Amino acid sequence: MEYRRCGNSGIELPVISLGLWHNFGSVDDFGTARDMLLTAFDSGVCHFDLANNYGPEPGSAELTFGKVLRDDLAAHRDEMFISSKAGHDMWLGVYGGNSSRKNLIASCDASLRRTGLDYFDVFYSHRYDGVTPVEETMQALVDIVRSGRALYAGISKYPPEQQEKAYRLLAEAKVPCLVSQYRYSMFDTVAAKDNFGLAADSGSGITVFSPLAQGLLTDKYLHGIPADSRAAKSTGFLQLSQVTDEKIEKARRLNDIAASRGQSLAQMALAWILTDPRVTSVIIGASSVRQLTANLRSIDSPGFSPEELSLIQSIID
Ligand SMILES: NC(=O)c1ccc[n+]([C@@H]2O[C@H](COP(=O)([O-])OP(=O)(O)OC[C@H]3O[C@@H](n4cnc5c(N)ncnc54)[C@H](OP(=O)(O)O)[C@@H]3O)[C@@H](O)[C@H]2O)c1
């Protein structure tokens, strides 16, 4: 594994991290989830990305992670970097989920109980909710850190204006933002234009999510929609309507470039993200050990020639 320093901090993260948004819930096979977590850790993937609502049902990915941690990895806690987040709905109801102080602090406590952890390495505000003042959310993060519930604070998906404000407030409170998490892939490059520069300038590291566009940047959908795919599952967040002919055509052309480089489309898509030195870590998802180990091989990817980079750019633009 290769590790990158997270912004201006003393923390290093693996360039590939494992996220538990899908495939680790109570509806999923526990044995596969456990195998993926152990394979990841044995491969040097020491950063695991959670959130209160990951499942389904919401909360169950943290329970799965907690069980594996307790039964298999308890001796290794200090070798792991574990994140969680709050801000999306855990349930429908007045306090079910936003970025208020009440939700963040109560959620953090509930996440600690589910995982059995004493503390998270980083706790994120999962989103700017459009209502809660950034001051309130950042004060909650500061208090979460000061109370020992988490070692560092992070933000996710904040629009540029609120992102800048969050960095300023956290810096003033002497709890600088360790890491900022944004969606980024060959199929979604908005964050690189809107958010990465602000993060890098403020000294925040960057973790990116859905680097394979939830599977669209793999060979999975090149010949139809397999029954065991995220797009086909009722519990998946990838909608059938997102699997468009245009995306599949682009994926086919990218797949040809990957083949000419001797790698899979998924491996090339991950290696391409890591060409941006501002990115600290790419948080991947996986539904099998086979996918996970194949994707981890992106670390051994050959470099990109200028011709390959401009060809890729012409396809994704
Ligand atoms: N901050 C936020 O708001 C936010 C939002 C979303 C995600 N995240 C984080 O980012 C993590 C990753 O997101 P993601 O799961 O969308 O990432 P992703 O890596 O873009 O998609 C993962 C999915 O792609 C498919 N896949 C992966 N490797 C494959 C391969 N080699 N061949 C074929 N298919 C492959 C699998 O889908 P199948 O199930 O179809 O096999 C897998 O579940 C999450 O777990 C979470 O921790 C954060």
The ligand as a MOL file (V3000), in Angstrom:
LIG
                    3D

  0  0  0     0  0            999 V3000
M  V30 BEGIN CTAB
M  V30 COUNTS 48 52 0 0 0
M  V30 BEGIN ATOM
M  V30 1 N -19.7450 11.6170 1.8570 0
M  V30 2 C -20.7710 11.1330 1.1890 0
M  V30 3 O -21.8280 11.7460 1.0950 0
M  V30 4 C -20.6500 9.7950 0.5290 0
M  V30 5 C -21.5700 9.4340 -0.4520 0
M  V30 6 C -21.4110 8.2060 -1.0800 0
M  V30 7 C -20.3480 7.3720 -0.7320 0
M  V30 8 N -19.4740 7.7520 0.2530 0 CHG=1
M  V30 9 C -18.3540 6.8680 0.6630 0
M  V30 10 O -17.6480 6.4000 -0.4870 0
M  V30 11 C -17.6260 4.9800 -0.4740 0
M  V30 12 C -17.5430 4.4480 -1.8830 0
M  V30 13 O -18.6880 4.8460 -2.6300 0
M  V30 14 P -19.2510 3.8690 -3.7350 0
M  V30 15 O -19.5970 2.5720 -3.1120 0
M  V30 16 O -20.2760 4.6060 -4.4880 0 CHG=-1
M  V30 17 O -17.9120 3.6730 -4.6190 0
M  V30 18 P -17.5920 3.1000 -6.0640 0
M  V30 19 O -16.2360 2.5070 -5.8830 0
M  V30 20 O -17.7850 4.1560 -7.0750 0
M  V30 21 O -18.6660 1.9630 -6.3560 0
M  V30 22 C -18.5690 0.7060 -5.7500 0
M  V30 23 C -19.4090 -0.3010 -6.5070 0
M  V30 24 O -18.9200 -0.4760 -7.8350 0
M  V30 25 C -18.9810 -1.8320 -8.2100 0
M  V30 26 N -17.6020 -2.3200 -8.4000 0
M  V30 27 C -16.5000 -2.0040 -7.6930 0
M  V30 28 N -15.4180 -2.6170 -8.1760 0
M  V30 29 C -15.8290 -3.3500 -9.2370 0
M  V30 30 C -15.1620 -4.1890 -10.1550 0
M  V30 31 N -13.8380 -4.3850 -10.0730 0
M  V30 32 N -15.8860 -4.7710 -11.1370 0
M  V30 33 C -17.2160 -4.5590 -11.2260 0
M  V30 34 N -17.9140 -3.7670 -10.3750 0
M  V30 35 C -17.2200 -3.1620 -9.3900 0
M  V30 36 C -19.6620 -2.5760 -7.0590 0
M  V30 37 O -21.0670 -2.5510 -7.2980 0
M  V30 38 P -21.9830 -3.8660 -7.3440 0
M  V30 39 O -22.6600 -3.8860 -6.0360 0
M  V30 40 O -22.8980 -3.5940 -8.5000 0
M  V30 41 O -21.0920 -5.0640 -7.5500 0
M  V30 42 C -19.3410 -1.6870 -5.8850 0
M  V30 43 O -20.2220 -1.8320 -4.8130 0
M  V30 44 C -18.8750 4.6060 0.3000 0
M  V30 45 O -18.8420 3.2810 0.8030 0
M  V30 46 C -18.8530 5.6360 1.3820 0
M  V30 47 O -17.9230 5.2690 2.3930 0
M  V30 48 C -19.5980 8.9510 0.8610 0
M  V30 END ATOM
M  V30 BEGIN BOND
M  V30 1 1 1 2
M  V30 2 2 2 3
M  V30 3 1 2 4
M  V30 4 1 4 5
M  V30 5 2 4 48
M  V30 6 2 5 6
M  V30 7 1 6 7
M  V30 8 2 7 8
M  V30 9 1 8 9
M  V30 10 1 8 48
M  V30 11 1 9 10
M  V30 12 1 9 46
M  V30 13 1 10 11
M  V30 14 1 11 12
M  V30 15 1 11 44
M  V30 16 1 12 13
M  V30 17 1 13 14
M  V30 18 2 14 15
M  V30 19 1 14 16
M  V30 20 1 14 17
M  V30 21 1 17 18
M  V30 22 2 18 19
M  V30 23 1 18 20
M  V30 24 1 18 21
M  V30 25 1 21 22
M  V30 26 1 22 23
M  V30 27 1 23 24
M  V30 28 1 23 42
M  V30 29 1 24 25
M  V30 30 1 25 26
M  V30 31 1 25 36
M  V30 32 1 26 27
M  V30 33 1 26 35
M  V30 34 2 27 28
M  V30 35 1 28 29
M  V30 36 1 29 30
M  V30 37 2 29 35
M  V30 38 1 30 31
M  V30 39 2 30 32
M  V30 40 1 32 33
M  V30 41 2 33 34
M  V30 42 1 34 35
M  V30 43 1 36 37
M  V30 44 1 36 42
M  V30 45 1 37 38
M  V30 46 2 38 39
M  V30 47 1 38 40
M  V30 48 1 38 41
M  V30 49 1 42 43
M  V30 50 1 44 45
M  V30 51 1 44 46
M  V30 52 1 46 47
M  V30 END BOND
M  V30 END CTAB
M  END
